Amino acid sequence: MSIFNIDLQDDEGNSYRPMANPDSQTEFTKAGSRTNIASGDSFRTAWGKICKFFADLGTSAFSGLANNLTTTAAGYGMDARQGPVIQQKFDQINSNLAGLPTVKAGITELTFSGGNTTLTHNAGFPDTNYAVMFICDNVRMFPRMSTNLDGNKTTLSASAVNGAGAIANLDGKYRVMWIVARST
């Protein structure tokens, strides 16, 4: 007879037997997905589910919360009440940036003919209050701006120093680096 093999009853008179040895060890494998413990689960299954739950918690579950934007100590998560504060700061930054020029840039291959080409930059500017700067790869050039500005494309004009050292209109395909800036 073992002192651990006893029958116990709950308040309703149901008999149950505790584990044969309170120091016994249970072998289990962590569950593959997080699911709740269900009635009828074996001890191995229940402990596997519990193990999965704790493994998924991560360290943030046991950290403190900081309800400010200045805490830098490790082990703290940001309190959700800081969301509106951060949004307000973003809104202020965006408002401050509204007065700055809008800039769009790119590198594209363009074909010049008689010193002219059209750059379609799709900047979407509503008016002609912008400037375009551009350079071509490996060309000593003298860019000239056209007045043909419509908000999405610009006629570029350029001359270059030719092989004889004379200035001539740019002709042919060139890789062009361009910047479009709109002032407000």
C-alpha positions in Angstrom: 0.0 0.0 0.0 1.3 3.5 -1.0 0.3 6.6 0.8 -0.1 8.3 -2.6 -2.8 5.9 -3.9 -5.8 7.3 -2.1 -9.3 8.1 -3.3 -10.5 11.7 -2.8 -13.9 13.2 -3.3 -15.0 16.6 -4.4 -17.9 18.6 -2.9 -20.4 16.7 -5.1 -19.2 13.2 -4.0 -17.3 12.5 -7.2 -14.3 10.3 -6.6 -10.9 11.0 -8.2 -7.4 9.8 -7.7 -4.5 12.2 -7.6 -1.3 11.3 -9.4 0.3 8.2 -8.0 3.4 10.2 -7.2 3.4 14.0 -6.8 7.1 14.1 -7.8 6.4 12.2 -11.1 7.5 13.9 -14.3 5.4 14.4 -17.4 6.9 14.3 -20.8 5.3 16.5 -23.4 6.0 18.2 -26.7 5.1 21.9 -27.3 1.9 22.2 -29.3 2.3 23.3 -33.0 -0.4 26.0 -32.6 -2.0 28.0 -29.8 -5.3 26.3 -28.8 -7.1 26.4 -25.5 -7.0 23.4 -23.2 -10.2 21.3 -23.6 -11.9 18.8 -21.4 -10.6 15.4 -22.1 -7.1 16.5 -23.1 -4.4 14.3 -21.7 -1.8 15.8 -19.4 0.8 15.6 -22.2 -1.5 17.5 -24.5 -2.5 20.1 -21.9 1.1 20.8 -21.0 2.0 21.0 -24.7 -0.7 23.7 -25.1 0.5 25.6 -22.0 4.1 25.4 -23.2 3.1 26.9 -26.6 1.1 29.7 -25.0 4.1 30.7 -22.8 6.5 30.4 -25.7 4.4 32.7 -27.8 4.1 35.4 -25.1 7.7 36.6 -25.6 9.5 39.0 -23.3 7.1 41.9 -23.8 4.4 40.1 -21.8 6.6 40.4 -18.7 7.8 44.0 -19.3 6.6 47.2 -17.9 4.6 49.8 -19.8 5.8 53.4 -20.3 3.1 56.0 -20.8 5.5 58.6 -22.1 7.8 59.2 -25.1 11.0 59.5 -23.2 11.6 56.1 -21.5 14.7 54.5 -23.0 15.2 51.7 -20.4 15.2 48.2 -21.8 12.2 46.0 -20.9 9.4 48.6 -21.4 6.7 48.6 -24.0 4.9 51.7 -25.1 1.5 52.3 -23.6 -1.3 52.5 -26.3 -2.3 55.9 -24.9 0.8 57.3 -26.6 -0.7 56.5 -30.1 -2.6 59.8 -30.3 0.4 61.7 -29.0 2.6 60.3 -31.7 0.0 60.9 -34.4 -0.3 64.5 -33.3 3.5 64.9 -33.7 3.4 63.3 -37.2 0.6 65.7 -38.1 2.7 68.7 -36.9 5.7 67.5 -38.9 3.6 67.1 -42.0 2.1 70.6 -41.5 5.6 72.0 -41.1 6.7 70.3 -44.4 3.8 71.7 -46.3 5.5 74.9 -47.0 8.7 73.3 -48.4 9.2 72.8 -52.1 8.1 69.5 -53.6 10.9 67.6 -55.2 10.9 64.6 -57.6 14.0 63.1 -59.2 15.0 60.3 -61.4 17.4 58.9 -63.9 16.1 57.9 -67.3 17.3 57.4 -70.9 16.2 60.2 -73.3 16.7 60.8 -77.0 17.7 64.3 -77.9 17.1 65.5 -81.4 18.3 69.0 -82.5 19.2 69.6 -78.9 15.7 69.0 -77.6 13.8 66.2 -75.8 10.7 65.8 -73.6 11.1 64.7 -70.0 7.9 63.2 -68.7 8.4 63.4 -64.9 4.7 63.0 -63.8 5.3 65.3 -60.8 1.7 66.4 -61.1 2.3 70.0 -60.4 -0.9 72.1 -60.9 0.9 75.0 -62.5 4.2 76.0 -64.1 5.8 77.3 -60.9 8.7 74.8 -60.9 12.2 74.3 -62.2 14.0 71.4 -63.8 17.7 70.7 -63.5 19.4 67.9 -65.5 22.7 66.5 -66.5 23.7 63.8 -69.0 26.2 61.1 -68.4 29.7 61.7 -69.9 28.7 64.9 -71.7 30.2 68.4 -71.2 26.9 70.2 -71.8 25.2 73.5 -71.5 21.5 72.8 -70.5 18.9 75.3 -71.5 15.4 75.3 -70.1 12.4 75.5 -72.3 9.3 77.3 -71.2 7.1 74.4 -72.1 6.1 73.4 -68.6 2.7 71.8 -68.0 3.1 70.1 -64.6 3.9 66.6 -65.8 6.4 67.1 -68.6 9.1 69.5 -69.7 10.9 70.1 -72.9 14.6 70.0 -72.2 17.1 71.8 -74.5 20.8 71.2 -74.4 24.0 71.9 -76.3 27.3 70.0 -75.8 30.9 70.4 -76.7 31.4 68.2 -79.8 34.6 66.3 -80.7 36.0 69.4 -82.5 35.5 71.5 -79.4 32.6 73.4 -80.8 29.2 73.8 -79.2 26.5 71.8 -80.9 23.0 70.7 -80.2 22.8 67.5 -78.3 21.6 64.6 -80.4 21.2 60.9 -79.7 20.3 58.8 -76.6 21.7 59.9 -73.3 21.2 58.8 -69.7 19.8 61.8 -67.9 19.7 62.5 -64.2 17.0 65.1 -63.5 15.5 66.9 -60.5 12.2 68.8 -60.6 11.4 71.2 -57.8 8.3 73.2 -57.2 8.4 76.3 -55.1 5.4 77.2 -53.0 
